[in-house]
Amino acid sequence: MKTIRFGMIGCGLMGREFASAVARWCHLPEMEARPELVAICDADESITRWYRDNFPTIQQITADYKELLANPAVEAVYIAVPHHLHREFYCAAIEAGKHLMGEKPFGIDLAANRAIMECLASHPEVFVRCSSEFPFFPAMQRIGDMIEAQAFGTILEVNSGFLHSSDLDASKPINWKRMVEFNGEYGCLGDLGLHPCHMGLKAGWTPLNVRAILSKIVTERPDGKGGMAPCRTWDNGTMFCETHDPATGQLFPWTIKTQRIAPGQKNTWYFEVMGTKACARFSTKNANALDLLEYKGGEQAWQWVDMGHAVSFKSITGPIFEMGFSDSILQMWAAFVYELVHGRPLKKFAGCITPEEVALSHRLFTAALESHARTITVALD
Amino acid sequence: MKTIRFGMIGCGQMGREFASATARWCHLTQASARPVLTAICNRSLRPEKIGWFTGNFPSIDLVTEDYRELLASPEVDAVYVAVPHHLHQEIYCAAIRAGKHLLGEKPMGIDLAANEAILDCMGRHPNVLVRGASQYIFYPAVQRILKMIADDAFGRIIELDSGFLHSSDLDPDKPINWKRLVEYNGLYGVMGDLGVHSALVAFRAGWEVLRTTAICSNLVSLRPGAEGWMVPCSTWDNVTMLSRMRDLRADHVFPWVLRLDRIMPGEKNSWYLNIYGTKACARFSLKNPRRLELLFYRGDEQRWESVDMGFETAYPTITGSIFEFGASDAFMQMMAAFIEELAHGQPSRSCASCPTPEEVHGCHCLFNAALRSNESHIEVSSLKKSRPVEELAAR
């Protein structure tokens, strides 16, 4: 089996999920290539220790990402660092010829994203994708198949979102995602925003204009040192977009919600599409369920399907069993490795989100900031 | 970290889950020991059966068709056994006699006699840890409910309603397999296959089953066999039981409705548990593994709460607490429970330990009462009429 040697820059929560997925790659019995973790970069020794103890394949542990990128043994990198570092790190990785899986939002703002896109344009041999795992849940893969088959007919409306709730606790200490200098002006759009855009961007749906309302709800948070720190980022954002469907040429409204403060929503990623021939709903509130309505004339009935483990990249887990978050991470990494090896995704929605798709999200978020500031509808440039 | 060398007897789907969990043992952040797969035994050594194991696990240095050879290996500390039920007594007893700690698939014996023979053998080898494999109690919502039971949070129990529902047997063209054949699965039918997973909770809670009424159904009596023609399918597909229960702490009696169905349309893998009490109520189903419904009654308005459960596991992992918990995670938590108990000599908490043979024995007594009730159409005593384990050992 072919091996792809990975380096990791930024070794936090999602880095550990990646490493654990690498460790159980045997879970995917039909993959023709496997990732191997050979180098890690993080300044915090308490974070790198877990990797060192568990992954004997790691030959390089460094605090300097440039050292890792200079390592000829590294073929591909996973980068998960605060947003203000994306431009510098992602461009350096691409210039070093390393294939890249990068965390969203791919640049702290539109200018940083454009710089990354320019860098990528001059290195077309490098394979670059953005991390986003929720569309790999079985119900979403099924909805993706339906979009590809144009099963929805004329799209009437799409609603998607990503809702968290732990920030409802005003005593939760501040972290870098709540600070403009690290997370950017986008606030919750930069942090959560790409996730609810993923399916629509992959479908080729193009927002033409946006009306956005953004909210700052908690203006200061404990700084972890006994004092309070200003919390200036947007907590919640709702975007209402006039959207073009290239399959039919029709326009439809797409409402996208990104909320850090949505009471009772622990980790709710949802997607809902209403069409003249079919409708579908999914939410990680119940990741096992897919709601469907197929209209062929006659009675209109919603159907509820238990999805089990109907994954796109074959797994050893039996088809009736429940899919978990770590399983969606494993599927996403299978998608990255598959496309890197084969030069194309297994199927359209079993591919990771592309840099071009991410670039459109930046245009949307930038227009959303302007829409909110001027209380007008803003066309995407 | 201490290493526990595992042998595996029976290399099927759950064996692969077991092996994959050992591969990502790093997922557990506070494990005090790690399992390593050193030996495997399967009836067939054809590459399509065992190639995945030998190809992915270089730690395996013994591959055999003979479980006795595996049990004789000094390189094996513990075994995971997942074989058809008619082999449980022979292989489980052999493992215990060989001094191998045993994580054995339910029902730990094809019938009550086989189960008691295993208990008897266990009693003679008290230094061997023997636990049943059942992963559903490790879902975060179920852990929370078990903790509420332990804390006596429900008040007087009004009703227990639990079950385990599958649906793929609705397809009459689904070929027969060993779980649908009496000679391999026993007279219990669906109870032997799904029953322990669901019934376990009542015994874990410490509730006593006094009497049981059951209705058993054999809905599909013929299925396609391996040779292409139809063969008899004589096991029970669905069983519903109504039991008279006693809460030993309070000496209250309450009803328990237990449904074990292979054929319940639309239910892919619905393990569910509903408990109604005078102070609190709780509802959970794998139909929505994230949701826990709770009602706390303090004399004011009666309101159901719906809570999103995340990754609040008994054994801490690297996965963030807000994320979705899946079947492979449950299986891994179960293995962690076995290994922690093995490493420390006792479970880290009673809610989060693997089924004990005594709990599984309670399930056998219940299933036997159900079979007799179905035959006689009367309510049958489910009390464990057999001797306690120590007495069995003294025989």
Interface residues (C-beta under 8 A of the other chain):
Chain A: L13 R16 E17 A19 S20 A21 A23 R24 W25 C26 H27 P29 W50 D53 N54 F55 H164 S166 G264 Q265 K266 N267 T268 T284 K285 N286 A287 N288 A289 W304 D306 M307 G308 H309 I316 T317 G318 I320 F321 E322 M323 G324 F325 S326 D327 S328
Chain B: Q13 R16 E17 A19 S20 A21 A23 R24 W25 C26 H27 T29 W52 N56 F57 H166 S168 G266 E267 K268 N269 S270 L286 K287 N288 P289 R290 R291 S306 D308 M309 G310 F311 I318 T319 G320 I322 F323 E324 F325 G326 A327 S328 D329 A330
